[in-house]
Amino acid sequence: MDPIPEEARSGLERLIKEDLRGATVSSCAAAVDEDGRIYFDEITLRRQDGREVVVAAGTRHAWPVVLLEINTGSGWRDMTAREDYQEDLAELTAEPWRPDPPEPWDRE
C-alpha cells in the first residue's frame, strides 16, 4: 500500500477536525477515583452525518495516543483515512484535471 502524501494527510486532518468539531457527546462512561481524578472508559461522539465514533486509548510506536473507532452498523472498528475518508482521499491525491486539447478544424 502506497503511503499517503503529506499534502493529502494535511487535507484529511482538516476534514477530520471539522467532522469532530461539530460532533456531540452521545454517551460516556466516567469514573472518579479516591483522589478525585476523573477518568473515562469511553466517550462516544455523534458526528453531524449521524455516524457514531468512540474516542479510545491506544498506542502508536509504543507511545500512548487517542484513536477513533467507528460503528459500521455491524460492529466497531478502528477508523482509517483509506476506509472512512476514501472519497476525500481520492480527491486530494488525484492528478490535476487537464482538458483535452481542442479538436483541430479545417481552415479551407
SERO-4910 file (N, C-alpha, C, O; in steps of 0.05 Angstrom, whole numbers):
BEGIN
 pado doro    nc1    nc2    nc3   cac1   cac2   cac3    cc1    cc2    cc3    oc1    oc2    oc3
  Met    A     17    -23      0      0      0      0     18     25      0     36     27     17
  Asp    A     13     43    -19     29     67    -20     23     86      3      0     87     12
  Pro    A     43    100     13     39    119     35     22    142     25     23    149      1
  Ile    A      7    154     42     -9    178     36      9    202     36     23    207     55
  Pro    A     10    217     14     27    241     12     21    261     34     -2    263     44
  Glu    A     42    276     42     39    295     65     17    315     60      2    321     78
  Glu    A     15    326     35     -5    347     30    -33    335     33    -51    348     43
  Ala    A    -37    310     24    -63    297     27    -69    292     56    -92    295     65
  Arg    A    -49    284     72    -53    279    100    -62    305    114    -79    304    131
  Ser    A    -50    327    107    -57    353    119    -86    360    112   -101    369    129
  Gly    A    -94    355     87   -122    360     80   -141    342     95   -163    351    103
  Leu    A   -134    316     98   -151    298    113   -153    306    142   -174    305    154
  Glu    A   -131    315    154   -131    324    182   -150    347    185   -165    348    205
  Arg    A   -151    366    167   -170    388    168   -199    378    167   -216    387    182
  Leu    A   -204    359    149   -231    348    146   -240    334    172   -263    336    181
  Ile    A   -222    318    183   -228    303    207   -234    322    230   -253    318    246
  Lys    A   -218    343    233   -222    363    254   -250    376    251   -264    380    271
  Glu    A   -258    382    226   -284    394    221   -306    375    229   -326    383    242
  Asp    A   -303    349    222   -323    329    230   -326    327    260   -349    326    270
  Leu    A   -304    327    274   -305    324    303   -313    350    317   -325    349    339
  Arg    A   -307    373    306   -314    398    318   -344    401    320   -355    414    338
  Gly    A   -359    390    300   -388    391    300   -401    368    314   -426    367    315
  Ala    A   -386    349    325   -398    326    338   -408    332    366   -400    352    379
  Thr    A   -427    316    375   -438    319    402   -432    293    418   -431    271    406
  Val    A   -429    295    444   -425    272    461   -452    258    463   -471    269    473
  Ser    A   -453    232    455   -478    217    457   -478    199    482   -499    192    492
  Ser    A   -454    191    491   -452    176    516   -424    177    526   -405    182    511
  Cys    A   -420    171    552   -393    169    563   -395    152    588   -416    150    601
  Ala    A   -372    141    595   -370    125    620   -349    137    637   -325    133    633
  Ala    A   -357    153    656   -339    167    674   -335    152    700   -352    138    709
  Ala    A   -311    155    711   -304    143    737   -288    164    753   -272    178    741
  Val    A   -292    164    779   -277    182    797   -262    164    816   -274    148    830
  Asp    A   -235    168    818   -220    152    837   -220    165    865   -231    186    869
  Glu    A   -208    151    884   -208    160    912   -194    187    916   -199    201    935
  Asp    A   -176    194    897   -162    220    898   -178    242    884   -170    266    885
  Gly    A   -200    235    872   -217    255    858   -211    258    829   -224    274    815
  Arg    A   -191    244    818   -185    245    789   -208    233    773   -220    213    781
  Ile    A   -214    245    751   -236    236    734   -224    221    710   -205    230    697
  Tyr    A   -235    197    705   -226    181    683   -251    174    665   -273    174    675
  Phe    A   -246    168    641   -267    160    623   -259    133    611   -237    130    599
  Asp    A   -276    113    613   -272     88    600   -279     91    570   -268     77    553
  Glu    A   -298    108    565   -308    111    537   -322    138    534   -336    147    552
  Ile    A   -317    150    511   -332    174    503   -342    169    474   -326    164    456
  Thr    A   -368    169    471   -380    165    444   -390    192    433   -404    206    447
  Leu    A   -382    198    409   -390    222    395   -408    216    372   -404    196    358
  Arg    A   -428    233    367   -445    230    344   -437    253    325   -441    277    331
  Arg    A   -427    246    301   -419    266    282   -444    278    269   -466    267    272
  Gln    A   -441    300    255   -463    313    243   -477    296    222   -500    299    216
  Asp    A   -462    277    210   -474    259    190   -489    236    203   -499    218    189
  Gly    A   -489    235    230   -504    215    245   -487    190    253   -496    174    269
  Arg    A   -464    188    242   -447    165    249   -435    168    276   -428    190    284
  Glu    A   -433    146    291   -421    147    318   -392    138    317   -385    119    304
  Val    A   -376    153    333   -348    145    336   -342    145    366   -353    160    382
  Val    A   -323    127    374   -315    125    402   -286    135    404   -269    127    387
  Val    A   -281    152    423   -254    160    429   -242    139    447   -252    133    469
  Ala    A   -220    127    438   -208    104    453   -179    108    457   -166    123    441
  Ala    A   -168     95    477   -139     96    482   -125     75    465   -136     53    461
  Gly    A   -101     81    456    -85     62    441    -56     69    443    -48     86    459
  Thr    A    -40     56    427    -11     62    426     -3     65    397    -14     52    379
  Arg    A     17     81    392     30     84    366     60     86    371     69    105    384
  His    A     74     67    360    103     66    364    110     67    394    128     81    403
  Ala    A     95     52    410     98     48    439     91     73    455     96     74    479
  Trp    A     79     94    442     70    118    456     40    117    459     26    109    440
  Pro    A     29    126    482      0    127    484    -12    148    466     -1    170    463
  Val    A    -34    142    453    -48    160    436    -78    157    440    -87    137    453
  Val    A    -93    175    430   -122    173    429   -130    167    400   -121    181    382
  Leu    A   -147    147    396   -155    140    369   -185    139    367   -199    140    388
  Leu    A   -195    137    343   -224    135    339   -232    108    328   -218     96    312
  Glu    A   -254     98    339   -266     74    329   -294     82    318   -306    100    329
  Ile    A   -303     69    297   -328     77    284   -347     53    285   -339     30    281
  Asn    A   -373     60    289   -394     39    288   -402     36    259   -414     55    247
  Thr    A   -397     13    247   -403      8    219   -432     -2    215   -440     -6    193
  Gly    A   -446     -5    237   -473    -17    235   -473    -47    241   -493    -59    248
  Ser    A   -449    -59    237   -446    -88    243   -423    -92    262   -412   -114    264
  Gly    A   -416    -71    277   -395    -73    297   -376    -49    296   -379    -31    279
  Trp    A   -358    -49    314   -339    -27    316   -312    -35    304   -304    -58    305
  Arg    A   -298    -15    292   -271    -20    282   -256      7    283   -268     28    285
  Asp    A   -229      5    282   -213     30    281   -219     46    256   -222     34    234
  Met    A   -222     72    259   -226     89    236   -199     92    221   -178     93    233
  Thr    A   -201     93    194   -177     97    178   -184    117    156   -207    118    147
  Ala    A   -165    132    147   -169    151    125   -176    136    100   -193    145     84
  Arg    A   -163    113     95   -168     98     70   -197     87     68   -208     86     46
  Glu    A   -208     80     91   -236     69     91   -257     91     95   -277     92     81
  Asp    A   -252    108    115   -273    126    123   -273    153    109   -292    169    111
  Tyr    A   -251    159     96   -249    184     81   -239    179     53   -224    195     41
  Gln    A   -247    155     41   -236    147     16   -242    166     -7   -225    171    -24
  Glu    A   -266    178     -7   -273    197    -29   -256    222    -26   -246    232    -46
  Asp    A   -253    232     -2   -237    256      3   -208    250     -4   -195    267    -17
  Leu    A   -198    226      3   -171    219     -3   -166    217    -33   -146    226    -43
  Ala    A   -186    206    -47   -183    204    -76   -182    232    -89   -166    237   -107
  Glu    A   -198    251    -79   -197    278    -89   -170    292    -83   -158    305   -100
  Leu    A   -160    287    -59   -135    300    -50   -111    289    -64    -90    303    -66
  Thr    A   -112    265    -74    -89    252    -87    -92    250   -117    -75    239   -131
  Ala    A   -114    260   -128   -119    257   -157   -100    276   -173    -92    297   -163
  Glu    A    -94    267   -197    -79    284   -215    -95    308   -222   -120    306   -224
  Pro    A    -83    331   -226    -98    354   -234   -113    349   -261   -102    336   -278
  Trp    A   -137    359   -263   -153    355   -287   -141    373   -309   -137    397   -305
  Arg    A   -137    362   -332   -128    377   -355   -147    372   -378   -151    348   -385
  Pro    A   -159    392   -389   -178    387   -411   -163    377   -435   -140    383   -440
  Asp    A   -178    361   -451   -166    351   -476   -161    375   -494   -176    395   -494
  Pro    A   -141    373   -511   -136    395   -530   -160    397   -549   -173    377   -555
  Pro    A   -166    421   -558   -189    424   -577   -184    408   -602   -161    405   -611
  Glu    A   -206    399   -614   -204    385   -639   -194    404   -661   -202    427   -662
  Pro    A   -176    394   -678   -167    412   -700   -190    416   -719   -207    398   -723
  Trp    A   -191    439   -731   -212    444   -750   -200    453   -777   -177    463   -778
  Asp    A   -214    449   -797   -205    454   -824   -208    484   -831   -230    494   -828
  Arg    A   -187    496   -840   -188    525   -847   -195    529   -876   -198    551   -885
  Glu    A   -198    507   -892   -204    510   -920   -232    516   -926   -240    519   -949
***
